[in-house]
């Protein structure tokens, strides 16, 4: 991160830039070691489990590889100026650019991505979707949003030139970086946890799980749920603004009244798509080969407005508010 300030006559110009390289590695081991269920204590004593739960790779039917490695780069720059237009009027304005980037899977084990097909609407595209997993190279989890320009402006005005009344206002756009938990569940798209019935008078449940893995094909499963991130996900932002007046009632008594607002746009939402009974055919799913899918996109918005007042009384060197 680097920034600099340049002061010249009535101008105070500040500029800066920053770069952040993120490296994320780890593993999420859902069902890695397997779990046997026994109907009772006597079944346990005679080595007679009734069911086995174990993680299986959705696409290959083998033991999943849980190791993952991700990276992505973020950068930003800004420039702003505080310009004293007249003795009673000061204007602040600036521009900030954010590039939060998008995560890429750089490890040897890639993620299965729900890839939408083509169609006239979302359900039509979902009906032609499929799980796709590359074998090599860097894998993008979703597309990067590279158009996050955030202008900001503010002012301070003394309308009567006596310092007793001051008007202040401002407006700005502020972008927010997508949080890691938004996309890290995509790694679970590789895994399914089927339940296998065991019908045996004696079963060696101490053997390696790889030797007793259930055989596919597996029916669609909701656990772990498939995660589909909008391929064109755009970063959320807020429009913040305020307008306030400050009036000196006496030398040591000041009244302030301020109105503020915030408009949140492109906020992250999660919806369940490909649900049962959406249509009339089969189970009603748009895509019968897939179970429920968590669809994450920027469809949310919020509005907030408030009015506040503040009375300040100065007693010697103390401020009472």
Secondary structure, 3 states (H helix, E strand, C coil): CEEEEEEECCEEEEEEEEEEEEEEEEECCCCCCCEEECCCHHHHHCCCCCEEEEEEECCCCCCCCCEEEEEEEEEEEEEEEEEEEECCEEEEEEEEEEECCCCEECCCCCCCEEECCCCCCHHHHHHCCEEECCCCCCEECCCCCCCEEEEEEEEEECCCCCCCEEEEEEEEEEECCCCHHHCHHHHHHHEEEEEEECCCCCCCCCCCHHHCCCCCCCCCCCCCCEEEECCCCCCCEEEEEEEEEEEEEECCEEEEEEEEEEEEEEEEEEEEECCCCCCCCCCCCCCCCCCCEEEEEEEEEEEEEEEEEEEEEEECCEEEC
